[in-house]
Amino acid sequence: MAGMLQMRRSRGAASGFLLVLLGAWGALIPFIGPYFHYAYTPDANWTYTTARLWLEILPGAAVFLGGILLMIATGRHIALFGATLAAAAGAWFTLGTTLSPLWNNHVTLGGSPASSTQFMRIMEQLGFFTALGVVVVFVAAAAFGRILSVASGIPVVETAPATETIPAAETVPARTGRTLGLPFRRARTETETEIVPAQRERSEDTETVG
């Protein structure tokens, strides 16, 4: 059963890294945004409020934790929990300011965009809450689907036993044939046999003459 829940760590590493960055952005942007004139009211550096705790710090920390779990998980159950936690926190980023009047006496929590131009107010609304939450949900859902597509367990490659014997090579008998003498040796003996009778005839002729 434990083997069926295992997966490779690389399955959730990229999505987890993105979620870590998005979670850090969501939790820290209300405190560091005023440095570059990108803020919600109160637009002061490192100012803590209860609204920021519920709408930005806690969901940002949840997204950050979900990304960490995706990066280090080697089991599907842990990775799925991390993806689900990040997706829920991303949905809260998007819906928190919309639902907050229901328990806050019809007053929206989180303040309002602090910029003076309409374009920057839209960018602050998107970067602090709406677009941030949508992107987090998208990344977490992609990681969720990628993890569910993993086959059950990690396949084990079977190796052949090392005791197999290799058959010996067949020996081929060498062919034997008739040995042939060198042709120049035979010609030499024939020449010698022809010279010997000629010498005998000459010796007999000399004896007759004498």
Summary of the structure (lengths in Angstrom):
residues: 210
radius of gyration: 47.9
end to end distance: 127.6
largest distance: 168.4
contacts: 578
relative contact order: 0.14
helix: 65%
strand: 2%
